[in-house]
Amino acid sequence: MKLDRYDRAIVHVLQLDGRITNSQLAEMVSLSESACLRRVRALEETGFIEGYTALINQQKAGCPVNVFVNITLDRQEQAHLHAFEEAARKVPEVMECYLMSGEYDFLLRVVLADTADFERLHSQHLTRLPHVARVQSSFARTADSFLTSPPRARGTAAVPGGVRSSV
């Protein structure tokens, strides 16, 4: 789907406030309410907007620790990759799971309460996932920046109504 300046403005505003009313959104992007709603629905129906969610503060949720876990499987057969992904999806602490190129097969981001919680996760879950041959973990010391949109959606092109959006 190719986005025009109004679509980009809508996406930008929704990324800042997914709970904004259609009336407020329409005013911010200089569209009528009906035109704005049609565009939002089209963005949803085409899958450009996949959904809406609340961002939870990890500290307040009791999971301040981020650990990046590199997983190497015993073999890279499609069935092994799929079995690992399915099993990893069921581990609540796994926030993200990426199939990688390079030295490791998967990169996981897990969130935890503390190092003892990681020891539990490591021994009870990570090493028991299907086809795991090696686990290497790195604890994040700080978390400086969390972005919720890809780079193109964070651009700075001026759009109608003074809203700034992607190019």
C-alpha positions as CSV (number, residue, x, y, z in Angstrom):
1,M,0.0,0.0,0.0
2,K,1.4,3.4,-1.0
3,L,0.7,6.1,1.5
4,D,0.0,9.6,0.6
5,R,0.7,12.6,2.9
6,Y,-2.7,12.2,4.6
7,D,-2.2,8.5,5.3
8,R,1.3,9.2,6.7
9,A,-0.1,12.0,8.9
10,I,-2.8,9.6,10.2
11,V,-0.3,6.9,11.0
12,H,2.0,9.4,12.7
13,V,-0.8,10.8,15.0
14,L,-2.1,7.3,15.8
15,Q,1.4,6.2,16.8
16,L,1.5,9.1,19.2
17,D,-2.0,8.5,20.6
18,G,-3.8,5.3,19.5
19,R,-6.8,6.3,21.6
20,I,-7.4,9.6,19.9
21,T,-11.0,10.1,18.7
22,N,-11.7,10.2,15.0
23,S,-13.0,13.7,15.3
24,Q,-9.7,14.9,16.9
25,L,-7.6,12.9,14.4
26,A,-9.5,14.4,11.4
27,E,-8.9,17.9,12.7
28,M,-5.2,17.2,13.2
29,V,-4.7,16.0,9.7
30,S,-7.1,18.5,8.0
31,L,-9.6,15.9,6.7
32,S,-13.4,15.6,7.2
33,E,-14.3,13.0,9.8
34,S,-15.8,10.6,7.2
35,A,-12.7,10.8,4.9
36,C,-10.4,10.3,7.9
37,L,-12.4,7.3,9.1
38,R,-12.4,5.8,5.6
39,R,-8.6,6.1,5.5
40,V,-8.1,4.6,9.0
41,R,-10.3,1.7,8.1
42,A,-8.3,1.2,4.8
43,L,-5.0,1.2,6.7
44,E,-6.5,-1.4,9.1
45,E,-8.0,-3.6,6.4
46,T,-4.8,-3.7,4.3
47,G,-2.8,-4.7,7.4
48,F,-0.7,-1.5,7.4
49,I,-2.1,-0.9,10.9
50,E,-2.0,-4.3,12.6
51,G,-3.6,-3.3,15.8
52,Y,-3.6,-1.0,18.8
53,T,-1.9,-1.7,22.2
54,A,-0.9,-0.1,25.5
55,L,2.8,0.3,26.2
56,I,3.5,-1.1,29.7
57,N,6.3,0.3,31.9
58,Q,8.6,-2.7,32.6
59,Q,9.8,-1.4,35.9
60,K,6.3,-0.9,37.3
61,A,5.3,-4.4,35.9
62,G,8.1,-5.9,37.9
63,C,10.2,-6.9,34.9
64,P,13.0,-4.3,34.8
65,V,15.7,-6.6,33.5
66,N,16.2,-7.0,29.7
67,V,18.3,-10.0,28.6
68,F,19.3,-10.7,25.0
69,V,19.7,-14.4,24.4
70,N,21.5,-15.9,21.4
71,I,20.3,-19.5,20.7
72,T,22.1,-22.0,18.5
73,L,20.2,-25.0,17.4
74,D,21.6,-28.5,16.9
75,R,20.5,-28.4,13.2
76,Q,19.0,-25.8,10.9
77,E,16.3,-28.0,9.5
78,Q,13.0,-26.3,8.8
79,A,11.2,-28.6,11.2
80,H,13.7,-27.7,14.0
81,L,13.4,-24.0,13.4
82,H,9.6,-24.2,13.5
83,A,9.5,-26.3,16.6
84,F,11.8,-23.9,18.4
85,E,9.7,-20.9,17.4
86,E,6.5,-22.5,18.5
87,A,7.9,-23.4,21.9
88,A,9.6,-20.0,22.4
89,R,6.2,-18.3,21.7
90,K,4.8,-20.1,24.8
91,V,7.4,-18.8,27.2
92,P,5.9,-15.6,28.8
93,E,9.2,-13.9,29.4
94,V,10.1,-13.9,25.7
95,M,9.0,-10.6,24.3
96,E,10.7,-10.9,20.9
97,C,12.1,-13.8,18.9
98,Y,14.1,-13.3,15.7
99,L,15.4,-15.9,13.3
100,M,18.9,-14.6,12.5
101,S,21.6,-15.0,9.9
102,G,25.2,-15.3,11.1
103,E,26.7,-17.1,14.1
104,Y,23.4,-17.8,16.0
105,D,20.1,-19.1,14.9
106,F,17.8,-17.0,17.1
107,L,17.9,-13.8,19.1
108,L,15.5,-13.5,22.0
109,R,14.7,-10.5,24.2
110,V,13.4,-11.6,27.5
111,V,12.2,-9.5,30.4
112,L,12.7,-10.6,34.0
113,A,12.6,-9.4,37.6
114,D,16.3,-10.0,38.5
115,T,19.2,-12.4,37.9
116,A,17.7,-15.1,40.0
117,D,14.7,-15.0,37.7
118,F,17.0,-15.4,34.8
119,E,18.6,-18.4,36.4
120,R,15.1,-20.0,36.7
121,L,14.3,-19.1,33.1
122,H,17.6,-20.5,31.8
123,S,17.4,-23.8,33.6
124,Q,13.6,-24.4,33.4
125,H,12.9,-23.1,29.9
126,L,15.6,-21.8,27.6
127,T,17.8,-25.0,27.8
128,R,14.7,-27.2,27.4
129,L,13.4,-25.6,24.3
130,P,13.5,-28.0,21.3
131,H,16.8,-28.6,19.5
132,V,18.8,-26.0,21.6
133,A,22.6,-26.7,21.4
134,R,23.9,-23.5,22.9
135,V,22.6,-20.5,24.9
136,Q,24.6,-17.2,25.2
137,S,23.1,-14.4,27.2
138,S,23.8,-10.6,27.5
139,F,22.2,-8.5,30.2
140,A,21.3,-5.0,29.0
141,R,22.9,-2.4,31.4
142,T,20.5,0.4,30.4
143,A,17.6,1.0,28.1
144,D,18.0,4.5,26.6
145,S,15.5,4.5,23.7
146,F,12.3,2.6,22.8
147,L,10.7,3.4,19.5
148,T,7.4,2.1,18.4
149,S,7.6,2.8,14.7
150,P,10.0,2.0,11.8
151,P,12.3,4.8,10.6
152,R,10.2,5.8,7.6
153,A,7.2,6.3,9.9
154,R,9.3,8.6,12.1
155,G,10.3,11.0,9.3
156,T,9.7,14.7,9.4
157,A,7.9,15.7,6.3
158,A,5.4,18.5,6.8
159,V,1.8,17.5,6.2
160,P,-1.6,19.3,6.2
161,G,-2.7,20.8,9.5
162,G,0.9,21.2,10.7
163,V,1.3,17.6,11.8
164,R,4.7,16.2,11.0
165,S,4.9,12.7,9.6
166,S,7.0,10.2,7.6
167,V,8.2,10.6,4.0
